[in-house]
Amino acid sequence: MYNPRFDFFSQGIGRVRGETLADLGSEKRPLSDLLAAENFWLDVTNPTDSELKWLGELFTIHPLTVEDIQTQEIREKCESFRNYYFVSIQTFENDANEICYSKIEEPFSIYSIVMATSILTIHFKPSSHPETVIRRFNELKGHVEFTPDWINYAIMDAVVDDFILLGKRLEAEADSMDELVFDQRESDETGLLRQIGVARKVLSGFLRVLKPKAYVIRSVQKRVEALKAGTNGLEISLYLGDIQDHILTTIQSAAHFEKILSRAHANHLAQISIEITQTSNKLNQVVTKLSVIATMIVPLNLITGLWGMNVRVPGGEEPNLVWFLSIVGFMLVYFILSGWYFRSQKII
């Protein structure tokens, strides 16, 4: 599905989309009128360096902020400037219908420049969060005030919601693997070990991306409380506090999942070690029995070999079978006594 790179939205004008910033304007409503609207939101996807420079001049953005966006700074932070505050937060594109852990390993940043009467968001990969925020506002229209601070809150809330959803999937995976450790077939051992390793890797990346958000949201909350002490600022601060509670709860849950996976990993490796030891013991028992049989048969082979040579042997000239029966009897007695001895020693 194709999405234009520039997306403009305000409560009074509505939604306007275009491939370039100039495409947002028209004869009936030029671009200058759009940018003069109160409490508007401009979302930009994958801007070029020239577009970033032009946006920086248009919105009076500090060169350090422009540099952070151009270099796609991955550190999550909240910085205050004279006419705006800058928020950088990492996210990933979540699929509600499919578990795709590889996407958490390739996060991308959403940069929000929150001004008094407008907000500019920039990201270099397509994101579903703008659609989520607009849909949420339309559902809550009349109950919330469409302001730059509320949009910034809604974006961060949508980002955290994706992490909560992934956290629930990881919880189900961890519980499932914990149960499968003691109830899997031998052919599934390698596959389960690989699944546990992948889950732990994903969980590590999950925590790496999620943990800094608590600091960022706390910084935004302090900024809102300091500059906007009115009713709207207090309400946004409460919303941000709710996000922070969700983040801390998810981090605690993820730490618990890590313990479950660590225990499942250790139990699985211990089970594999036990099975290897059991197999080795069975092999040793077979080798021991073969060695005992060889010990019993080799002397008999030596006797038959000596008396079977084409030379003169004792009793070779006797016309009866006395010598033959004696040798056979000795071999039989030796075999019985050897078997009894090894049996009494519990060797066989």
C-alpha positions as CSV (number, residue, x, y, z in Angstrom):
1,M,0.0,0.0,0.0
2,Y,1.4,3.4,-1.1
3,N,1.5,6.2,1.5
4,P,2.5,9.8,0.6
5,R,5.6,11.0,2.4
6,F,4.0,14.2,3.7
7,D,0.9,14.0,5.9
8,F,-0.8,17.1,7.3
9,F,-3.6,17.0,9.8
10,S,-5.5,19.6,11.9
11,Q,-8.9,19.5,13.6
12,G,-10.2,22.5,11.6
13,I,-8.8,21.6,8.1
14,G,-8.7,17.9,8.2
15,R,-6.2,15.6,6.5
16,V,-4.0,16.6,3.5
17,R,-1.4,14.3,2.0
18,G,1.2,14.7,-0.7
19,E,4.5,13.4,-2.0
20,T,6.3,16.7,-1.3
21,L,5.5,19.6,1.0
22,A,4.5,21.7,-2.0
23,D,1.9,19.1,-2.9
24,L,0.0,19.9,0.3
25,G,-1.1,23.3,-1.0
26,S,-3.7,24.0,-3.6
27,E,-5.3,27.0,-5.3
28,K,-8.1,27.1,-2.7
29,R,-5.9,26.6,0.3
30,P,-2.2,27.5,-0.3
31,L,0.5,25.9,1.8
32,S,0.9,29.2,3.9
33,D,-2.7,28.8,5.1
34,L,-2.1,25.3,6.2
35,L,1.0,26.2,8.1
36,A,-0.8,29.1,9.7
37,A,-3.5,26.8,11.2
38,E,-3.7,26.3,14.9
39,N,-2.6,23.0,16.4
40,F,-1.6,21.2,13.2
41,W,0.4,18.0,12.8
42,L,2.9,17.5,10.0
43,D,4.3,13.9,9.6
44,V,7.2,13.4,7.2
45,T,8.5,10.0,6.0
46,N,12.1,9.6,4.7
47,P,12.9,13.2,4.0
48,T,15.9,14.2,1.9
49,D,18.7,16.4,3.3
50,S,17.4,19.4,1.3
51,E,13.9,18.8,2.6
52,L,15.3,18.6,6.2
53,K,17.2,21.8,5.7
54,W,14.1,23.6,4.3
55,L,11.9,22.3,7.2
56,G,14.6,23.5,9.7
57,E,14.4,27.0,8.2
58,L,10.6,26.9,8.0
59,F,10.0,25.9,11.6
60,T,13.1,27.5,13.1
61,I,14.7,24.3,14.2
62,H,18.1,24.3,15.9
63,P,20.9,23.0,13.7
64,L,21.8,20.4,16.4
65,T,18.3,19.0,16.1
66,V,18.5,18.9,12.3
67,E,21.9,17.1,12.6
68,D,20.5,14.5,14.9
69,I,17.7,13.8,12.4
70,Q,20.0,13.7,9.4
71,T,22.4,11.3,11.1
72,Q,19.4,9.2,12.3
73,E,20.5,9.4,16.0
74,I,19.4,6.2,17.7
75,R,19.7,7.5,21.3
76,E,16.3,8.1,22.8
77,K,16.1,11.5,24.5
78,C,14.2,14.6,25.2
79,E,15.9,18.0,24.7
80,S,14.4,21.5,25.4
81,F,15.0,24.4,23.1
82,R,13.8,28.0,23.0
83,N,10.7,27.5,20.9
84,Y,10.1,23.7,21.1
85,Y,11.2,20.5,22.7
86,F,12.7,17.6,20.8
87,V,11.8,13.9,21.5
88,S,13.5,10.9,19.9
89,I,12.0,7.5,20.6
90,Q,12.7,4.2,19.0
91,T,10.0,1.9,17.7
92,F,9.5,-1.1,15.3
93,E,6.8,-2.0,12.8
94,N,4.6,-4.5,14.6
95,D,2.3,-6.9,12.7
96,A,-0.9,-7.6,14.6
97,N,-1.5,-10.8,12.7
98,E,2.0,-12.4,12.8
99,I,4.8,-12.8,15.2
100,C,7.9,-11.4,13.6
101,Y,10.7,-11.2,16.1
102,S,13.2,-10.0,13.5
103,K,11.7,-6.5,13.4
104,I,12.6,-5.8,17.0
105,E,16.2,-6.2,16.0
106,E,15.8,-3.4,13.4
107,P,14.2,-0.5,15.3
108,F,13.9,2.9,13.8
109,S,13.4,6.3,15.5
110,I,10.5,8.7,15.4
111,Y,11.6,12.3,15.9
112,S,9.0,14.7,17.3
113,I,9.5,18.5,17.4
114,V,6.8,19.8,19.7
115,M,6.0,23.5,19.3
116,A,3.4,25.8,20.9
117,T,0.8,25.4,18.1
118,S,2.2,22.6,15.9
119,I,4.1,19.4,16.0
120,L,6.5,18.0,13.3
121,T,7.2,14.2,13.3
122,I,9.9,12.7,11.1
123,H,10.8,9.0,10.6
124,F,12.8,7.3,7.9
125,K,10.7,4.1,7.6
126,P,7.0,3.8,7.0
127,S,5.1,3.6,10.3
128,S,1.5,2.8,11.2
129,H,1.6,5.0,14.3
130,P,0.3,8.2,12.6
131,E,-2.8,6.2,11.4
132,T,-3.3,4.9,14.9
133,V,-3.1,8.4,16.4
134,I,-5.5,9.9,13.9
135,R,-8.0,7.0,14.3
136,R,-7.8,7.3,18.1
137,F,-8.4,11.1,18.0
138,N,-11.5,10.6,15.8
139,E,-12.8,8.1,18.3
140,L,-12.2,10.4,21.2
141,K,-13.3,13.6,19.4
142,G,-15.1,15.8,21.9
143,H,-13.3,14.2,24.9
144,V,-9.8,15.3,24.2
145,E,-8.2,18.6,23.0
146,F,-6.1,18.2,19.8
147,T,-2.9,19.9,20.9
148,P,0.8,19.2,20.0
149,D,1.4,17.8,23.5
150,W,-1.5,15.4,23.1
151,I,-0.3,14.2,19.7
152,N,3.2,13.6,21.1
153,Y,1.6,11.7,24.0
154,A,-0.5,9.6,21.6
155,I,2.5,8.7,19.5
156,M,4.5,7.5,22.5
157,D,1.5,5.6,23.7
158,A,1.1,3.9,20.4
159,V,4.8,3.0,20.4
160,V,4.6,1.5,23.9
161,D,1.4,-0.4,23.1
162,D,3.3,-2.3,20.4
163,F,5.9,-3.2,23.0
164,I,3.2,-4.4,25.4
165,L,1.7,-6.6,22.7
166,L,5.1,-8.1,21.9
167,G,5.6,-8.6,25.6
168,K,2.4,-10.6,25.8
169,R,3.6,-12.8,22.9
170,L,6.9,-13.3,24.5
171,E,5.1,-14.3,27.7
172,A,3.1,-17.0,25.9
173,E,6.3,-18.2,24.1
174,A,8.2,-18.4,27.4
175,D,5.4,-20.3,29.2
176,S,5.1,-22.7,26.2
177,M,8.8,-23.4,26.1
178,D,8.9,-23.9,29.9
179,E,6.3,-26.6,29.5
180,L,7.9,-28.2,26.4
181,V,11.3,-28.7,28.1
182,F,10.1,-31.8,29.9
183,D,7.6,-33.0,27.2
184,Q,9.4,-33.1,23.9
185,R,10.6,-35.8,21.6
186,E,14.2,-36.5,20.9
187,S,13.9,-35.2,17.4
188,D,12.6,-31.9,18.7
189,E,15.6,-31.2,21.1
190,T,17.6,-29.2,18.6
191,G,14.6,-27.2,17.5
192,L,13.5,-26.3,21.0
193,L,17.0,-25.3,22.0
194,R,17.1,-23.0,18.9
195,Q,13.7,-21.5,19.8
196,I,14.8,-20.8,23.4
197,G,18.0,-19.1,22.0
198,V,16.0,-17.0,19.6
199,A,13.5,-16.0,22.3
200,R,16.2,-14.9,24.7
201,K,17.9,-12.9,21.9
202,V,14.6,-11.2,21.1
203,L,13.9,-10.5,24.8
204,S,17.3,-8.9,25.1
205,G,16.7,-6.6,22.2
206,F,13.2,-5.9,23.5
207,L,14.6,-4.7,26.9
208,R,17.4,-2.8,25.2
209,V,14.9,-0.7,23.2
210,L,12.2,-0.4,25.9
211,K,14.2,0.6,28.9
212,P,15.3,4.1,27.8
213,K,11.6,5.1,27.2
214,A,10.9,5.4,30.9
215,Y,13.6,8.2,31.1
216,V,12.4,9.9,27.9
217,I,8.7,10.0,29.1
218,R,9.7,11.2,32.5
219,S,11.7,14.0,30.9
220,V,8.7,15.0,28.7
221,Q,6.5,14.9,31.7
222,K,8.8,17.3,33.6
223,R,8.8,19.6,30.6
224,V,5.0,19.6,30.3
225,E,4.6,20.2,34.1
226,A,7.1,23.1,34.1
227,L,5.9,25.0,31.0
228,K,2.2,24.2,31.0
229,A,0.8,24.3,34.5
230,G,-2.8,24.6,33.3
231,T,-5.5,22.0,33.2
232,N,-4.4,20.7,29.8
233,G,-0.8,20.3,31.0
234,L,-1.9,18.5,34.1
235,E,-4.0,16.1,32.0
236,I,-1.1,15.4,29.6
237,S,1.1,14.8,32.6
238,L,-1.3,12.2,33.9
239,Y,-1.4,10.5,30.6
240,L,2.4,10.4,30.4
241,G,2.5,9.0,33.9
242,D,0.2,6.2,32.8
243,I,2.6,5.3,29.9
244,Q,5.5,5.3,32.3
245,D,3.6,2.8,34.6
246,H,2.9,0.6,31.6
247,I,6.6,0.7,30.7
248,L,7.8,-0.2,34.2
249,T,5.2,-3.0,34.4
250,T,6.3,-4.4,31.0
251,I,10.0,-4.2,32.0
252,Q,9.3,-6.1,35.2
253,S,7.3,-8.7,33.3
254,A,10.1,-9.1,30.7
255,A,12.6,-9.6,33.5
256,H,10.4,-12.4,34.8
257,F,10.2,-13.9,31.3
258,E,14.0,-13.8,31.1
259,K,14.1,-15.9,34.3
260,I,11.6,-18.4,32.9
261,L,13.6,-18.7,29.6
262,S,16.9,-18.9,31.5
263,R,15.5,-21.7,33.7
264,A,14.0,-23.5,30.7
265,H,17.4,-23.2,28.9
266,A,19.3,-24.6,31.9
267,N,16.7,-27.4,32.4
268,H,16.8,-28.3,28.7
269,L,20.6,-28.4,28.6
270,A,20.6,-30.5,31.8
271,Q,18.1,-32.9,30.3
272,I,20.3,-33.2,27.2
273,S,23.3,-33.8,29.4
274,I,21.5,-36.5,31.3
275,E,20.4,-38.2,28.1
276,I,24.0,-38.1,26.8
277,T,25.2,-39.6,30.1
278,Q,22.6,-42.4,29.9
279,T,23.5,-43.2,26.3
280,S,27.2,-43.3,27.3
281,N,26.5,-45.6,30.2
282,K,24.6,-48.0,28.0
283,L,27.4,-47.9,25.5
284,N,29.9,-48.7,28.3
285,Q,27.8,-51.6,29.4
286,V,27.8,-53.1,25.9
287,V,31.6,-52.6,25.6
288,T,32.1,-54.2,29.0
289,K,30.0,-57.3,28.0
290,L,31.9,-57.6,24.7
291,S,35.2,-57.4,26.6
292,V,34.1,-60.1,29.0
293,I,33.0,-62.4,26.2
294,A,36.4,-61.8,24.5
295,T,38.2,-62.6,27.7
296,M,36.3,-65.9,27.9
297,I,36.7,-66.9,24.3
298,V,40.3,-65.8,23.4
299,P,42.0,-68.5,25.7
300,L,39.7,-71.2,24.1
301,N,40.8,-70.0,20.7
302,L,44.4,-70.3,21.7
303,I,43.9,-73.9,22.9
304,T,42.0,-74.9,19.7
305,G,44.7,-73.1,17.7
306,L,47.5,-75.0,19.3
307,W,45.9,-78.4,19.0
308,G,44.7,-77.7,15.5
309,M,48.1,-77.0,14.0
310,N,49.6,-79.4,11.5
311,V,52.4,-80.7,13.9
312,R,52.8,-83.4,16.4
313,V,50.6,-82.7,19.5
314,P,50.1,-84.7,22.7
315,G,47.6,-87.5,22.1
316,G,47.8,-87.2,18.4
317,E,48.8,-90.9,18.0
318,E,46.1,-92.2,20.3
319,P,43.4,-94.2,18.5
320,N,40.7,-93.1,21.0
321,L,39.0,-89.7,21.8
322,V,40.3,-89.4,25.4
323,W,42.5,-86.4,24.6
324,F,39.9,-84.8,22.5
325,L,37.2,-85.2,25.1
326,S,39.5,-84.0,27.8
327,I,40.4,-80.8,26.0
328,V,36.7,-80.2,25.2
329,G,35.8,-80.9,28.8
330,F,38.5,-78.5,30.1
331,M,37.3,-75.8,27.7
332,L,33.7,-76.3,28.9
333,V,34.7,-76.2,32.5
334,Y,36.8,-73.0,31.9
335,F,33.9,-71.3,30.1
336,I,31.4,-72.2,32.9
337,L,33.7,-71.1,35.7
338,S,34.6,-67.8,33.9
339,G,30.9,-67.1,33.3
340,W,30.1,-67.8,37.0
341,Y,32.9,-65.5,38.1
342,F,32.0,-62.6,36.0
343,R,28.4,-63.1,36.9
344,S,29.2,-63.1,40.6
345,Q,31.1,-59.9,40.2
346,K,28.1,-58.3,38.4
347,I,30.1,-57.6,35.4
348,I,27.7,-59.3,33.1
